[in-house]
């Protein structure tokens, strides 16, 4: 069932969110692809950083800028050539992140750094990189991450696996061009910012259009235990038509822990302050995935004059949450018991889940704004009856919203933004255009 999956996914996303300890939240070992809709925890799918992995010690911050140390590696005697720039996509289920590896050789010594363009992170330090015959190996000790692969005969690609936290993900790196003498950063329209949210800092990834014509700004709220990494498949595209912000909630990713309880009202208060401090002016189109659905609904109820639209991506729903309490999935108690070993940020959010749903139940959608809800129909981690009830509860809710629109994602599991990103992008674009007073395109 989805609640059981959410327990597994959230914990994996804590790993995916910080797998590389990215300032942008990075990601960790685990696949968020099966995060439950209702906001429970998924112990098998949490990012490494949230799963207890410490961020790189070489990482320092100065204001909102990051400085990374570059470690020197052991000399290589192989005649094969690995120097140059390599690009690949790490597919961890719900999160697909482009990675760019930069390798240089100076005085016979190899060194390397890593970029995550979709997250605005560049120059991440690699502790060691070796090439032995055709075998490539590099390690990021501070994250407990290791990559091993085989260099193709023509030195054009490396086929291998990324390993972290007991999990393994395939990763093929393809050469981008001729070997370079220096590492180069991949430009990204998205930039990382550390923003004070009332005594603690939140990690925001901001980019896209600016100015009066670019309003409203699109604010992305992840599901349980997730943040920046869960929007990597769509944020860059949103940046082409609007200003866009994703972030790691307090206690998740690279954001500092925040005050308890970690319920929807507390989270909305912090996000609102962070947006003000970052200079992201209203109005906002709020986009919430999974547990992010109730979270953005509470935000909209608290700040109704600042919200121009809502897009709910397979959102958790309080009525379904109640149904699952009387219809728990097999093995749910055992999974819940694992929460005590989950990262603190996840435990804090889980402890406040009931309060969050009650706050969502009492929340009111601001009058006159466009609201679109997307329903996933292919969540194989849920029994058929649970899928039917989840879709039914979503349908019942959106039908009560004047002018509300529902889109059925027939080909997607819970992470629609990863499996059918074009569907999510179009839904967001239409709501943005409606908020701008433009007529949306015909269906």
N, C-alpha and C positions, 0 to 999 in steps of 0.2 A: 504494500500500500504506500501511498505517497508520503504519509507521515513518517513511516519507517525509512523510506528513501531519503527524506529530508534530513533525518538524523545522520544518515550515512554521508549524504552529499555535503552538508554544511561543514563537516569536519574535513572532508577532502578539500573543500574550497578554501578552508583556512590554510591548506597546504598550497592550493593552486594560487591563492591570492598572494602567497609569499614564497612560492616555490623558489624563486630566485632572489627573494628578499628585496624586490624592487621597491624603490621609493614610491612607486605608483601602486603598491599593493602587491605587485608581482604575482606569482602563483606558486603553489606548492603541490606536493604529491597528492593526487587524488583526482577523481573525476566528478565535477559538479553536475554532470549531465543529468543526474537523476535526483536532483534536489526536490523534496516534497513540496507541494503547493502550499501547505498550511503553515509553514514556518517552523516545523520541528527541526531537530538536529539530525544531520546525516553523518555518522561517524566515519563512514568509509570514503566520504568525498569532501574533505576539508583541506584548504591550502596549507602547505608546509609551515608557512610563517605562523599561521594561527595554530598549527598543530604543535607548536612549541619550539619550532626552529628559530634560532636567533638571527637577526639581520646581520649582514656582513660587517665585521669589525672595521674593515677598511673604509666604510662609508661614514662620511662626516657631513654635517650640514652647516651652511652659512646663510642665514636668512632663509630664502626659499630655494637656494641653489645647492646642488650636491657635488661633492668632490670625491673622486674615487682614486685609491691607490692602485698602482699597477705592479704586480709582482713579476720577478724575473724567473724564467724556467731553466731547466737543465739543457745543455747543448744536445743537438741531435746529429747523428751521423748518417741518417738515411738519405738516399739520393732522391727520394720522392719529395714532391713539393706540396706543402700545405699552406704556405704563406699566401695571404690574400683575404678577401671578404667572402663570407658564406652566408646564405640565407635559407631558413627553413620555417616550418610551421609546427608548433607543438600542439597536438590535438589531445586535450584532456577531457573530452566529452563536451561539457557545457562551455568550455573556454578554448578558443583557438587563438594562439598568440604567435605573431611573427617574431622570429629571433634572428639577429644578425651577429655572426661571429667574425671578429677581426683578428687575424693572426699575422704577426711580423717576426722576422728573424734579424737580429742585430748582433754582429760579432759572433755569429754561430749559435746564438741563443734564441729560443722561441719564447714569445710572450703573447698574451691574448686578452681581449676584453669582449663583452657581450652587450648588445643593445636589444631593447624590447620597444620597437617603434610605436606599437599600438598603445603602449602605456606611457610614452614620453620618457622612457628611461634609457640612458646611454652610458657607455663606459663602465659597465659593471665588471669588477675585477675577477679574473679567473686565476686561481692559485697556482695551478700547474697545467701544462699541456705538453703531451709527448706524441711523437710519431715513430713507431717502430715497425719497419717494413711497411705494411699497408694498414697497420692498426693505429687508430687515433684515440687518444684518451685525454679528457680534461676534467678537472675537478674544482668544485667550489666548496671548500671545506666548511666555511661558516654556515652553509645551508645544508650540509650533508648531502650534496648533490654530485652526481658523477655521470659523465657521458662516455660511452665507448662505441666506436664505429669502425667501419672498414672503408678505406679510401679506394675509389674506383680506379681501374687500371689507367685511365686517361687523366686522373687527378681532377675530375670534373665534379664529383660529388662524394659525400660521406654518408653512408647508410648505417645508422646505429640506433641506440636507445638511451634515453635519459632516465636515470634511476635516482629515486629519492624517497625516504620514508617507507621503504619496503615496497614501493610501487614502481612500475616500469612503463614508460611511454615511448612509442616509436618516434624517431626524429631523423629526417633526412635533410642534410645540409647541402645546398647546391652552390657552386662557385658563382659569384656575381661578376667577375671580370679578371683582368690580369692581376698578378700579385702586386700588393702595394707596399711601400716602404714604411708607411705610417698607418695607424688605425684611424678610421674616419667615423664620425658620428652620423647616423641616419637621421635626416631631418624629420620632424613630426609636427603636425599642426597643433599638437596637444602638449601642454607643459604642466609639470608638477608644481604644486604649491603647498607649503605647510601653513595652515591658517589657525589662529587662536580661536577656540570655540568656547571660551569661558573658563580659562585656567588650564586647558589641555588643548593640544593641537590635533587637527584633522588633516588627513592627506587628501588633497583634491587634485584631480586631473582636469585641466581647463583648456579649452581651445575653441576654434571656429570663428564665425563671423562676429563682428562687433558693430556698435552704432545703433541708432534708432531703427533702421530698417531691418536689423538682425533680431529684434525682439519678437516674440518672447524667448527667453533663454530656456533651454531644455535641461532639466535636472534628472539624472539617472539614479534610482535607488535600487540597490541589489536585494536579493533574497536573503534568507537566513544564513548568516556566516559568510556572506559574499560582499564584494564591493567592486572596485575598479575593474578587476580582471574579468568579471562576468559580462561586461559590456564591450569587450575588445573587438567583437565582430561587427559592431555597429557605430561606435562612437566617432571614428574618423569620418564616416559617411555623413553622420548628422552634422559634423563640423563644417560641411560644405554648404549648408543652408541655414545654420543657426549657431549661436553660441551654445556650448554644451559643457556640462559638468558631471563627472562621476566622482565618487569618493569612497573611502573606507570609513565606516562608522567607528566611533570610539571603541577601542579595544580590539579592533580587527585590522588586518593588514599592517601598515606602518603608522596608523593613527594611535595616539596615546589613549590609555584607558580613561574613561569618563565616569562621572558620578552615577550612582545607582538610585533607583532601579532603571534598567535599560529598556524602558517601555517606549511606546510610540511618541508620547508627548515629550519625553526627555530628548529623544532622538530628533524630533522635529524642531525643538527649541535650539539645539546645537547646530543643526543644519542651517536654520534661518540666520543665526548669528554668523556662522562661517561664510555664508553667501554675502552677507553685508560686509564683512571684513575683507573679503576677496574682491569686492567691487562688482559683484554680479547683481545687477539691479532687476527688480521685478518689472513686468509680470513674468511668471514661470509656467512652462508646461512640465508637469511632473510625470515621470515615467517610472512605474514600480513593477518589479518582477517578483513573483512569489510572495514572501512576507513583505517585500517592498510595496505591495499593493495596499495593505492596511496602513503601512507607514505613511505613504503619500496622501492617503485619504484623510488621515488625522492632521497632517500638515495643512492640507487644503482647508479643513474645518477651522484650524487655529488661525490661519492667515488668508481668509477668503478673498480679500481685495487684491491679493498679490498673485493669485493663481488664475491662469488663463485657460487651462485645459488639463485633462488627465488621460494618460494611456496606461492601462493595467495589463501587464503581460502575464497571462496564466496566473492571476493573483490568488493568494491565500484568501480564504473567505470564512468569516466567523461562524456562519451557519454550518459549513462543512466541518469546521473544527469541533463543533459540538457533536456532530454526527460521529466523528471518529472516536470520541470518548466512549461511546456505547458500542462501537464497532472497531475495536483495535485490531491491527494487523498481527498475524502470527509473528512471534519473536520481538514484538515491540518493547516489552518490559526489559528484555535483555539489552536491547539497543539503548534504551533510556539509561540503563545502569552504567553505560559507558560514558555518559555525559560527565561524570565526576572526574574522568581522566582527560576530558577535552580541554582545549585552551581556555583560559579564563574569560576571554571576550565572548566565546560561544556559550559558556555556562551562564554568563550574566544575561545574554539575550534570551536564552531558553527559560531562565527563571522568571522573566517578565512577559513571556508569550501570552499567558492568559489575560494579563492586564492590557496588553496591546490589542487583543481581539475585542475586549470590552470597550476600549476607547474607540476602536474602529466602528463598533456597533452604534455608539453614540454620536459619531461624527456625521456631519452634514456636508453634502457636495454643494459648493457655491452655486448659486442660481445662474443659469444662462451660459455656463461654460460647456464646451464639447467634451464628451467622455467616451473613450473607446476601450473595449475590453476584448482581449484575445484569449481564446480557449484552446489549449493543446489537447489533441485527441489520441495521441500515440504514446502515452506514458506507460511503457511496458512493465514498469516496476509496480504498477497498481493493478489489483484485481479488477475485472470488468465492472463489477457493481460499484466499486469505489470510484472508478473513472466516470461512470454514469452519474453518480450522485454529485461529484465535484463539478461536472459540467452543468448539471441541473441547478445547483446552488448559485453558480456564477450567472447563469441565464436569468434566474429569478431576481438577482440583485440588479443587474444592468437594466432590466425591464422596468424597474421602479425609478430609474434616472430619466428625467425628461430629455428626450433627444438622444439618449444613450445609444451607442452602436456596438454590436457584437460581431467579432470576426472569428470564425472557426478555422483553426490551423490543423487541417486534416493530416498533414504529413509530419507534424512535429511532436516531440516529447515535451517535457516541462520547460526546457530551455529553448523557446521558440526563437530567441534572438541569435542562437547559434545554429539552429537547423534550418530556419527559414528567415534569415536576416532581412531579406527584401520585404517581407510581409510586415515586420516590425517597423522598418524604416518608413514604409509608405504610410502606416498608421500614424506614426509620429509626425511625418511631414504634413499630412492632411489636417491634423489637429493644430499644428503650428499655423498653417495657412488660414484655417478658420479663425484662429485667434487674431490673425493679422487682418481679418475682414475680407479675405479672398474666398472665392467660391472654390471648394475642393473639386478635383477632377472627377469625372463620371466614373462609376465603378466598372 
